[in-house]
Amino acid sequence: MTAKEVAAALEAAASIPCDYFVASGSLPPGVSDDFYARLCKAVTELGARFVLDTSGPPLTAALDSGGIFLVKPSRGEFEKFGGRRFTAKELAGEAERLVAAGKVENLAITLGGDGAILANRDGTMISPAIPVDACSAVGAGDSFLAGMVYGFALGRPAEQAFRVGLAGGAAAVLSCGSDLAKPEDLERLVGAALGEQVHDLRVGRDGA
């Protein structure tokens, strides 16, 4: 991408009215590592909460700039960021340190079949994965993030939004290949994760 195209992308992003702005993936050639940091600044100035799912130098640059509402690296991505392997307890400690330093408001680290970690200023929790018969792991991390953001968008507190994310990841692995999670699986698993009857989380309802 050219510098002109990057500037146009930032300008376009800053013109989108939204409550949550999700940026995800690696950056194409020609885009500097600080792009997500600049994007975060642009959208948060408009009042949006910035959510990031990336890795490597772009993740480091974004965290160094701060102002991020939610970051969701996988365990492998976070270990590359930290430069070494971590136990689950060490991961939780590192996540707490980043939150305490003001780098990010909510940090969720997905652990695959071992569940996920959530750290914010209210504390840290390590939750096991919801037990399901997995058919494919494709899209599980993206579905976790989508579920967690949707939980926040519904006004759920962080712990409940985190559980919606776990349900989204579990629903995704029930679908084979690259198929998307099924609405009925999402509703059933979210209800189980929250310990309540849930009818407003079905995909497509209430404009979601």
C-alpha positions in Angstrom: 0.0 0.0 0.0 1.1 3.5 -0.6 1.3 6.2 2.0 -1.7 7.9 0.3 -3.8 4.7 0.5 -2.9 4.3 4.2 -3.9 7.9 5.0 -7.2 7.3 3.1 -7.9 4.2 5.1 -7.3 6.0 8.4 -9.5 8.9 7.3 -12.3 6.5 6.3 -12.0 4.6 9.6 -12.3 7.8 11.5 -15.5 8.7 9.8 -17.4 5.6 10.9 -19.8 6.2 13.8 -19.7 3.1 16.1 -19.6 2.0 19.7 -16.9 -0.7 19.1 -14.3 -0.7 16.4 -12.6 -4.1 15.7 -9.3 -4.3 13.9 -7.9 -7.7 13.1 -5.2 -9.4 11.2 -1.7 -8.8 9.9 -0.7 -5.6 8.1 0.0 -5.6 4.3 3.3 -4.5 2.8 3.7 -0.7 2.9 1.9 -0.3 6.2 4.0 0.7 9.1 3.9 -1.2 12.4 2.3 1.7 14.2 -0.8 1.6 12.0 -3.1 0.1 14.6 -1.8 2.5 17.2 -2.7 5.4 14.9 -6.1 3.8 14.1 -6.8 3.4 17.8 -6.2 7.1 18.4 -8.4 8.1 15.4 -11.4 6.0 16.4 -11.2 6.6 20.2 -11.2 10.3 19.7 -14.7 9.8 18.2 -15.8 7.9 21.3 -15.5 4.3 20.0 -14.0 1.5 22.0 -11.0 0.0 20.1 -10.7 -3.7 19.9 -7.6 -5.4 18.5 -6.6 -8.9 17.4 -3.2 -9.0 15.9 0.4 -10.1 16.6 4.1 -9.2 16.3 5.4 -5.7 16.0 1.9 -4.2 15.3 0.6 -5.6 18.6 3.7 -4.2 20.5 3.3 -0.8 18.9 -0.4 -0.6 19.7 0.1 -1.7 23.3 2.9 0.8 23.8 0.5 3.6 22.7 -2.3 2.5 25.0 -5.9 3.5 24.8 -7.1 0.0 23.7 -10.4 -1.3 25.2 -9.8 -5.0 24.4 -6.9 -7.0 23.0 -7.3 -10.7 22.2 -4.0 -12.6 21.3 -3.8 -16.3 21.3 -1.3 -18.0 23.7 1.2 -18.4 20.9 0.9 -14.7 19.8 1.3 -13.5 23.4 4.3 -15.7 23.9 5.9 -14.2 20.8 5.1 -10.8 22.2 6.7 -11.7 25.6 9.6 -13.5 24.0 9.3 -16.8 25.8 6.9 -19.6 26.8 4.6 -19.0 29.8 2.6 -21.2 32.1 -1.1 -20.2 32.5 -0.3 -18.6 35.8 2.6 -16.6 34.2 0.3 -15.5 31.4 -2.2 -14.2 33.9 0.6 -12.3 35.7 1.8 -10.7 32.4 -1.7 -9.8 31.5 -2.2 -8.1 34.9 1.0 -6.2 34.4 -0.1 -4.8 31.1 -3.5 -3.8 32.4 -1.9 -2.1 35.5 0.5 -0.2 33.2 -2.5 1.3 31.3 -1.6 -0.5 28.1 -5.1 -2.0 27.7 -8.4 -2.0 29.6 -9.3 -5.7 28.9 -6.8 -8.4 27.9 -8.1 -11.8 26.8 -5.7 -14.6 26.0 -7.2 -17.6 24.3 -5.6 -20.9 25.2 -7.2 -23.2 22.6 -8.7 -26.3 24.2 -7.5 -25.1 27.6 -9.9 -22.1 27.7 -8.9 -18.5 28.1 -7.6 -15.8 30.5 -9.2 -12.4 31.1 -7.4 -9.6 32.9 -8.8 -6.1 33.7 -8.7 -3.7 36.7 -11.4 -5.8 38.4 -9.1 -8.8 38.6 -8.0 -11.8 36.5 -9.8 -15.0 35.7 -8.8 -18.2 34.0 -11.7 -20.1 32.6 -11.6 -23.6 31.0 -13.0 -24.2 27.6 -16.6 -25.2 27.3 -16.5 -29.0 26.7 -17.8 -29.8 23.2 -17.0 -32.4 20.5 -14.8 -30.3 18.3 -15.0 -30.8 14.5 -12.7 -28.0 13.4 -10.7 -25.2 15.2 -11.0 -22.9 12.2 -12.4 -19.5 13.2 -12.5 -20.3 16.9 -10.4 -17.3 18.0 -12.4 -14.9 15.7 -15.7 -16.3 17.0 -14.4 -15.9 20.6 -13.6 -12.2 19.9 -16.9 -11.6 18.1 -18.8 -13.2 21.0 -17.0 -11.1 23.6 -17.5 -7.8 21.8 -21.2 -8.7 21.3 -21.5 -9.4 25.0 -20.0 -6.0 25.7 -22.3 -4.4 23.1 -25.3 -5.8 25.0 -24.2 -4.1 28.1 -22.9 -7.2 29.9 -20.0 -6.8 32.4 -16.6 -8.0 31.4 -16.8 -11.4 33.1 -20.1 -12.2 31.3 -18.9 -10.8 28.0 -15.9 -13.1 28.4 -18.2 -16.1 28.9 -20.1 -15.1 25.8 -16.7 -15.2 24.0 -16.0 -18.7 25.3 -19.4 -19.8 24.1 -18.7 -18.3 20.7 -15.4 -20.1 20.4 -17.0 -23.4 21.4 -19.9 -23.0 18.9 -17.3 -22.4 16.2 -15.5 -25.6 16.7 -18.8 -27.6 16.5 -19.0 -26.6 12.8 -16.7 -28.5 10.4 -14.2 -26.9 8.1 -14.7 -23.1 7.6 -18.4 -23.2 8.4 -19.7 -20.5 10.7 -21.1 -21.2 14.2 -24.8 -22.1 14.1 -27.2 -19.7 15.8 -28.8 -22.5 17.8 -25.4 -23.7 19.1 -24.5 -20.1 20.1 -27.7 -19.6 22.0 -27.5 -22.9 23.8 -23.8 -22.5 24.8 -24.2 -18.9 25.8 -27.1 -19.8 28.0 -25.0 -22.6 29.6 -22.0 -20.3 30.1 -24.1 -17.6 31.8 -26.3 -20.0 33.7 -29.4 -18.4 32.4 -32.0 -18.5 29.6 -30.7 -16.4 26.8 -32.9 -15.4 23.9 -31.4 -12.1 22.8 -28.1 -13.5 21.6 -29.3 -15.3 18.5 -27.4 -14.1 15.4 -29.4 -11.5 13.5 -31.8 -10.5 16.3 -32.1 -6.9 17.4 -30.0 -5.7 14.5 -26.9 -7.5 15.7 
